[in-house]
Amino acid sequence: MSSRSDAASEPYPPIGDYALIGDCHSAALVSREASIDWCCMPRLDSGSFFGRLLDRAKGGFCSIAPVEEDFTSTRGYVGQTMVLSTEFGSPGGKARVLDGFSIHEGGASDPHRQLFRVVEGVRGRMELRLRISARFDYGGVKPWIRHFGPGLYGAVGGNDALLLWSDADLAPVDGHDVEAVFSVRAGQRVRLSMVWMAPEALDAGEPQAQDPAEIDRRVDETLGWWRTWSSRVSLGGPYGPAVGRSALVLKALTNASTGAVAAAATTSLPESMGGGRNWDYRFSWIRDSQFTVRSLTALGFAAEADGFRHFIERSAAGSGEDLQVMYGLGGERRLTELTLDLDGYRRSRPVRAGNAASDQLQLDAYGELLDLAWRWHQRGSSPDDDYWRFLVSLVDVAADRWEEPDCGLWEMRGRPQHFVHSKVMCWAALDRGLRLSQECMRKAPERRWSKTRDEIRAAVESQGYDEGTGTFVQAFGSTALDAALLLLPSVDFVAYDDERML
């Protein structure tokens, strides 16, 4: 529960106070007071147009809040969906705000690109203020507000446009914003639709106002879509609901069109407050994505793993020679890292768009992809000719490059090192390649692969283990511990109960 007085004491709400909504293309973060403070469309890795999360003054937002000062707010998701419900309560009434992105069958290739906000009267009467303050390109562009008819406006700037419609009485304010003050009584609804489009689309024809009944239908359709998807998770016990909610979040971070999996919906949220380790995570890392689809597959969502498998094969052009550790959500390779002129969350700077880690060598990626292929085979599938050629090229690169230093799982930006986790994942690439070759009766240089696999094990056990402490170490020549090494049993390099792991 929160109140306006709580929010006034700290202009940046706690990160944990934000709730995620999405449609497997785009995503937004909604505060406890029903302010959308982060949203990127048409994709998660597009420029933000609501970005107050990273700059309260110029980032942009869309708020709905009671006009009176004395109110409380509570919120939660509508069942097992990604539609958020925020309830405002005051002495005079209660109202509910439903927030979501509209989804429909076939939306993987033809999404609505629509963010809806529906205000429902629950009890008595409540007066609320709606304000849309879009700021395109990470707060760099104040929009041109165009009026197309009753309740219908366009916000245009750069290569972005939003078509805004509400059955509240919208009006332009301050030159670049749109606002409405309205009231709802029990049983009434007030709707807001925000549709992203290319600016030229606004000029191609006369924009049409939304039909309130169609908005309501899309809300119901969206709720039904998420319920159908989440109904496939049938876990009992005390953690079942939490696992189901986690699965929904992971699904929301997938790209329905391409199969990519974003590591996060945001950029530049700090690892430590005021620090500089503020990275853009809105891209698809091989390692993170493998962890994600492995978890989803364990819950019965094999299609997501298959989609990511195809995404990487396409993005790498069917070859391990030029494999990157991460790609844009459409398979883009150039993810140039830029510093943005924003204050940052609670003054945590710099704020970045793009990620220079895309140019790093991280040798664990080869093992992650072969482990994914091995798990796919264990579910009853076998690689076709094209996929097998891709896998062979991945194993060959791991065999050729395992002795090189790299940046490791933690993406160290200093001097490359001989990280033990990276060596073990090269071992895993060879091990899984050999298993697949034998079980699928596929041609491969098994003798060379087997010899190299044994060499990697010998190197790790002699140089990657410290007899004095009785632990595996982060890198050859180091005595530092590394949490990443807790993953060694997951690829069968050692047993979970091996003394060196204990």
C-alpha positions in Angstrom: 0.0 0.0 0.0 1.3 3.5 -0.7 0.0 7.1 -0.5 0.8 10.4 -2.2 2.7 11.5 0.9 5.0 8.4 0.7 5.8 9.3 -3.0 6.5 12.9 -2.2 9.3 12.1 0.2 11.4 10.4 -2.5 11.0 11.4 -6.1 12.4 8.1 -7.4 10.3 5.2 -6.2 12.1 2.0 -5.1 12.9 -0.2 -8.2 11.0 -3.0 -6.5 7.8 -0.9 -6.5 7.5 -1.1 -10.3 5.4 -3.8 -12.0 6.1 -5.1 -15.4 3.5 -5.4 -18.2 4.2 -6.5 -21.7 3.0 -8.3 -24.9 6.1 -10.3 -26.0 7.1 -7.3 -28.2 7.2 -4.3 -25.9 7.1 -3.7 -22.1 6.4 -1.0 -19.6 7.0 -0.4 -15.9 4.1 0.9 -13.7 4.6 2.5 -10.3 2.5 1.8 -7.3 0.7 5.1 -8.0 -0.2 3.9 -11.5 2.4 6.1 -13.3 3.9 4.4 -16.4 7.5 5.6 -15.9 9.2 3.3 -18.5 8.0 2.2 -21.9 9.8 1.3 -25.2 7.9 0.5 -28.4 7.8 -1.1 -30.9 10.4 -3.3 -29.2 11.9 -3.7 -25.8 15.2 -2.4 -27.2 13.7 0.6 -28.9 14.1 4.2 -27.6 11.9 5.0 -24.6 9.1 7.5 -24.8 8.1 7.1 -21.1 11.5 7.3 -19.3 10.9 9.0 -16.0 12.5 6.0 -14.4 15.9 7.3 -15.5 15.2 11.1 -15.4 12.3 12.5 -13.4 12.5 15.9 -15.1 12.6 15.0 -18.8 12.1 11.3 -19.3 8.3 11.3 -19.8 5.5 9.4 -18.2 1.8 8.6 -18.3 0.0 9.1 -15.0 -3.5 8.4 -13.6 -4.1 9.5 -10.0 -6.8 10.8 -7.8 -7.2 14.5 -7.7 -7.7 14.6 -3.9 -4.6 14.3 -1.7 -5.9 11.8 0.8 -5.9 8.4 -1.0 -4.3 5.0 -0.8 -3.3 2.6 -3.5 -2.9 -1.2 -3.7 -2.2 -3.3 -6.7 -1.7 -6.8 -8.1 -2.0 -8.7 -11.3 -5.3 -10.0 -12.6 -4.9 -13.7 -11.9 -2.2 -15.4 -13.8 -1.9 -12.7 -16.5 0.3 -9.7 -17.3 -2.5 -7.2 -16.8 -2.0 -5.1 -13.8 -4.8 -3.8 -11.5 -4.2 -0.8 -9.3 -6.9 0.3 -6.8 -7.2 3.8 -5.4 -9.2 4.3 -2.3 -10.4 7.5 -0.6 -13.2 8.4 1.8 -15.5 9.3 -1.1 -14.9 6.3 -3.4 -12.7 3.6 -4.9 -11.5 3.1 -8.5 -9.5 0.5 -10.3 -6.9 1.0 -13.1 -6.3 -1.9 -15.5 -3.0 -1.6 -17.4 -1.8 -3.9 -20.2 -0.7 -4.3 -23.8 -3.4 -5.8 -26.0 -2.6 -9.3 -27.3 -4.5 -11.4 -29.9 -4.0 -14.7 -31.6 -1.7 -14.1 -34.5 -0.1 -11.2 -32.8 3.4 -12.7 -33.1 3.7 -11.3 -36.6 0.9 -8.6 -36.5 0.8 -7.1 -32.9 -1.6 -4.3 -32.1 1.2 -2.3 -30.5 -1.4 -0.9 -28.2 -1.1 0.1 -24.5 -4.4 0.3 -22.8 -5.4 1.9 -19.5 -9.0 1.3 -18.3 -10.4 3.1 -15.2 -13.3 1.4 -13.5 -15.4 2.8 -10.7 -15.7 0.4 -7.8 -17.4 2.4 -5.0 -18.9 5.9 -4.6 -17.3 8.5 -6.8 -13.7 9.4 -7.5 -12.2 12.3 -9.5 -8.9 11.5 -11.3 -6.3 13.3 -13.5 -4.8 11.6 -16.5 -1.6 13.1 -18.0 0.3 11.9 -21.0 3.8 13.3 -21.2 5.6 11.4 -24.0 9.3 12.2 -24.6 10.6 10.2 -27.5 14.2 9.0 -28.0 15.0 8.6 -24.3 13.6 12.0 -23.4 15.4 13.8 -26.3 12.3 14.8 -28.3 9.3 16.7 -27.0 6.4 15.7 -29.3 4.3 17.7 -31.7 0.7 17.3 -30.5 -1.9 17.0 -33.3 -5.6 17.0 -32.8 -7.7 14.7 -35.0 -11.1 14.8 -33.4 -12.9 14.4 -30.1 -10.6 12.6 -27.6 -8.2 11.8 -30.5 -4.6 13.1 -30.6 -1.3 12.3 -32.2 2.1 12.8 -30.4 4.8 12.9 -33.1 8.5 13.3 -33.0 11.6 11.8 -34.8 10.7 8.3 -36.1 8.0 7.7 -33.4 4.3 8.5 -33.1 1.6 7.7 -30.6 -2.1 7.7 -31.5 -3.9 8.7 -28.3 -7.6 8.2 -27.7 -9.8 8.4 -24.6 -13.4 8.7 -23.8 -12.3 11.2 -21.2 -12.2 14.8 -22.4 -8.5 15.0 -23.5 -7.0 18.4 -24.1 -3.4 19.6 -24.9 -1.5 21.3 -22.1 1.9 23.0 -21.9 2.5 22.6 -25.6 3.7 19.0 -25.6 1.4 17.0 -23.2 -2.2 15.9 -23.1 -4.4 15.9 -20.0 -7.9 15.1 -18.8 -9.7 15.4 -15.5 -12.7 13.1 -15.1 -14.7 11.2 -12.5 -16.0 7.7 -12.3 -18.8 6.2 -10.3 -19.3 2.6 -9.4 -19.8 0.5 -12.5 -18.5 3.2 -15.0 -15.5 2.8 -17.2 -13.1 5.4 -18.7 -10.6 4.1 -21.3 -7.3 5.3 -22.7 -5.6 3.7 -25.8 -2.1 4.5 -26.9 -1.0 2.9 -30.2 2.6 3.2 -31.4 3.0 3.8 -35.2 5.4 5.2 -37.6 4.8 9.0 -38.0 4.0 8.7 -41.7 1.2 6.4 -40.9 -0.6 9.3 -39.3 -0.5 11.2 -42.6 -1.5 8.1 -44.7 -5.1 8.4 -43.8 -7.5 10.0 -41.3 -6.9 8.4 -37.9 -10.0 6.9 -36.4 -11.2 7.1 -32.8 -11.3 3.8 -30.9 -14.7 2.2 -30.2 -15.1 1.8 -26.4 -16.6 -1.6 -26.9 -13.6 -2.7 -29.0 -11.2 -1.6 -26.2 -13.2 -3.6 -23.7 -13.1 -6.6 -26.0 -9.4 -6.3 -26.4 -8.9 -6.2 -22.6 -11.0 -9.4 -22.3 -9.0 -11.0 -25.2 -5.7 -10.1 -23.6 -6.8 -11.6 -20.2 -7.9 -14.7 -22.0 -4.6 -15.0 -23.9 -2.5 -14.9 -20.8 -4.8 -17.2 -18.9 -4.6 -19.8 -21.7 -0.8 -19.6 -21.8 -0.3 -19.7 -18.0 -2.8 -22.5 -17.5 -0.2 -24.9 -18.8 1.8 -24.4 -15.5 0.3 -26.9 -13.1 2.7 -26.9 -10.1 1.3 -27.6 -6.6 2.9 -26.8 -3.3 3.7 -23.4 -1.7 5.9 -22.2 -4.5 3.6 -23.0 -7.4 2.0 -19.5 -7.8 5.4 -17.8 -7.6 6.8 -20.2 -10.3 3.8 -19.4 -12.5 4.4 -15.7 -12.0 8.1 -16.0 -12.8 7.2 -17.9 -16.0 4.9 -15.1 -17.1 7.7 -12.6 -16.6 10.1 -14.7 -18.7 7.4 -15.1 -21.4 6.9 -11.3 -21.5 10.6 -10.9 -22.1 10.5 -13.1 -25.2 10.1 -11.6 -28.7 7.2 -13.3 -30.3 8.3 -12.4 -33.8 11.9 -13.6 -33.6 12.2 -16.0 -30.7 14.8 -13.7 -29.0 14.8 -13.5 -25.2 15.7 -10.1 -23.6 17.7 -10.3 -20.4 15.7 -7.4 -19.0 13.1 -4.7 -20.0 15.3 -1.8 -18.9 18.6 -0.1 -19.3 20.9 1.5 -16.7 19.4 0.5 -13.5 22.4 0.5 -11.2 24.0 -2.5 -9.6 24.8 -0.2 -6.7 23.1 3.1 -6.0 25.2 6.0 -7.4 27.6 3.6 -9.1 28.7 3.4 -12.7 27.9 -0.3 -13.5 24.6 0.6 -15.2 24.3 -1.5 -18.3 21.7 -1.9 -21.1 20.2 -5.4 -20.7 17.5 -5.2 -23.3 19.2 -7.7 -25.7 19.3 -11.4 -26.1 22.4 -13.0 -24.5 23.1 -16.6 -25.4 23.8 -17.6 -21.8 20.9 -15.8 -20.1 18.5 -16.9 -22.8 19.6 -20.5 -22.4 18.9 -20.3 -18.7 15.5 -18.8 -19.5 14.3 -21.3 -22.1 15.7 -24.2 -20.0 13.4 -23.1 -17.1 10.4 -22.6 -19.4 10.9 -26.0 -21.0 11.0 -27.7 -17.6 7.5 -26.1 -17.1 6.2 -27.4 -20.4 6.9 -24.5 -22.7 9.1 -26.1 -25.3 8.0 -23.8 -28.1 9.9 -20.9 -26.5 13.2 -22.9 -26.4 12.7 -23.9 -30.1 12.1 -20.3 -31.0 15.3 -19.2 -29.4 17.2 -22.1 -31.0 16.1 -20.9 -34.5 16.8 -17.3 -33.5 20.5 -18.0 -32.7 21.0 -20.2 -35.8 19.7 -17.4 -38.0 21.5 -14.6 -36.2 24.8 -16.4 -36.4 24.2 -17.1 -40.1 24.4 -20.9 -39.4 28.0 -20.8 -38.4 30.0 -20.7 -35.2 32.8 -18.7 -36.7 31.3 -15.3 -36.1 29.1 -16.1 -33.1 28.4 -13.1 -30.9 27.5 -13.5 -27.2 24.4 -11.3 -27.7 22.2 -9.9 -30.4 19.5 -7.3 -30.8 16.0 -8.7 -30.5 15.7 -8.9 -34.3 19.2 -10.5 -34.6 21.1 -7.2 -35.0 24.8 -7.5 -34.4 25.9 -3.9 -34.0 24.8 -2.8 -30.5 27.0 0.3 -30.2 27.1 1.6 -26.6 26.1 5.2 -26.2 26.0 7.5 -23.2 22.7 9.3 -22.8 22.2 12.8 -21.3 20.0 11.7 -18.5 20.3 12.0 -14.7 20.0 8.3 -14.1 18.0 6.4 -11.5 18.6 8.3 -8.3 21.6 10.1 -10.0 23.3 6.8 -11.0 25.2 7.7 -14.1 26.1 7.1 -16.8 22.9 6.1 -18.6 23.6 3.8 -21.5 21.9 2.6 -24.7 23.5 -0.3 -26.4 26.1 -2.7 -24.9 29.8 -3.0 -25.8 29.8 -6.5 -24.4 28.5 -7.5 -27.8 32.1 -7.4 -29.0 33.6 -9.5 -26.2 34.8 -13.1 -26.4 32.9 -15.2 -23.9 33.8 -18.8 -24.6 31.0 -20.2 -22.4 28.5 -19.4 -25.2 29.5 -22.5 -27.2 28.8 -24.8 -24.3 25.5 -23.1 -23.6 24.3 -23.7 -27.2 25.5 -27.3 -27.3 23.8 -28.0 -23.9 20.6 -26.5 -25.3 20.8 -28.8 -28.3 21.5 -31.8 -26.1 18.5 -31.0 -23.9 16.4 -30.6 -27.1 17.5 -34.1 -28.2 16.7 -35.6 -24.8 13.1 -34.3 -25.3 12.9 -36.5 -28.4 14.2 -34.3 -31.2 17.2 -34.8 -33.5 19.1 -32.2 -35.4 18.5 -31.9 -39.2 21.4 -31.5 -41.6 21.5 -27.7 -41.3 21.3 -27.7 -37.5 24.0 -30.4 -37.3 26.4 -28.4 -39.5 25.8 -25.4 -37.2 26.5 -27.5 -34.1 29.7 -29.0 -35.6 31.0 -25.5 -36.3 30.3 -24.4 -32.7 32.1 -27.4 -31.3 35.0 -26.9 -33.7 35.4 -23.3 -32.6 35.3 -24.3 -28.9 38.0 -26.9 -29.6 40.2 -24.3 -31.4 39.8 -21.4 -29.0 39.5 -22.9 -25.5 43.0 -22.0 -24.6 42.4 -18.3 -25.2 41.7 -15.9 -22.4 38.2 -14.3 -22.5 35.9 -11.9 -20.6 33.9 -14.6 -18.9 30.4 -14.9 -17.6 30.7 -11.7 -15.7 31.7 -9.8 -18.8 34.8 -8.3 -17.3 35.9 -5.2 -19.1 39.5 -5.4 -18.0 42.2 -7.7 -19.3 40.9 -11.0 -20.6 41.7 -14.0 -18.2 41.6 -17.8 -18.3 38.2 -18.1 -16.6 37.6 -21.5 -15.3 33.8 -21.4 -16.0 34.6 -20.5 -19.6 37.0 -23.5 -19.9 34.4 -25.9 -18.4 31.7 -24.7 -20.9 34.1 -25.4 -23.8 34.5 -28.8 -22.3 30.7 -29.0 -22.2 30.5 -28.1 -25.9 32.8 -31.0 -26.8 31.1 -33.4 -24.4 27.6 -32.6 -25.8 28.9 -32.7 -29.4 30.3 -36.1 -28.8 27.1 -37.4 -27.2 24.9 -36.0 -30.0 27.2 -37.5 -32.7 27.0 -40.9 -31.1 23.3 -41.0 -30.3 22.2 -39.4 -33.5 24.7 -41.3 -35.6 26.0 -38.1 -37.1 29.5 -37.7 -38.7 32.0 -35.7 -36.6 35.7 -35.6 -35.8 35.1 -37.6 -32.6 38.8 -38.5 -32.0 39.9 -34.9 -32.1 36.9 -33.8 -30.0 37.5 -36.5 -27.4 41.2 -35.6 -27.1 40.5 -31.9 -26.7 37.8 -32.6 -24.1 40.3 -34.6 -22.0 42.9 -31.8 -22.4 40.4 -29.2 -21.0 39.5 -31.4 -18.0 43.2 -31.9 -17.2 43.9 -28.2 -17.4 40.9 -27.2 -15.2 41.7 -29.8 -12.6 45.3 -28.8 -12.4 45.2 -25.0 -12.9 41.6 -24.2 -12.0 41.5 -25.9 -8.6 43.3 -24.7 -5.4 44.4 -27.6 -3.2 45.0 -25.2 -0.3 41.4 -23.9 -0.1 39.8 -27.0 -1.6 37.9 -25.0 -4.1 37.7 -24.3 -7.8 39.0 -20.8 -8.5 37.8 -18.0 -10.8 40.7 -18.1 -13.2 44.0 -19.9 -13.8 46.6 -18.4 -11.5 44.0 -16.9 -9.2 42.7 -17.9 -5.7 39.5 -15.9 -6.0 36.2 -17.7 -5.6 33.5 -17.4 -8.3 29.8 -18.0 -7.9 29.6 -19.0 -11.6 31.4 -22.2 -10.7 28.4 -23.4 -8.8 27.1 -24.2 -12.3 29.7 -26.9 -13.0 27.6 -29.8 -11.9 24.7 -28.6 -14.2 26.8 -29.7 -17.2 28.1 -32.9 -15.6 31.7 -31.7 -15.2 31.6 -32.8 -11.6 28.9 -34.3 -9.4 26.8 -32.0 -7.1 28.2 -33.9 -4.1 31.8 -34.0 -5.3 34.0 -32.9 -2.4 35.4 -30.1 -4.6 32.0 -28.7 -5.0 30.9 -29.1 -1.3 
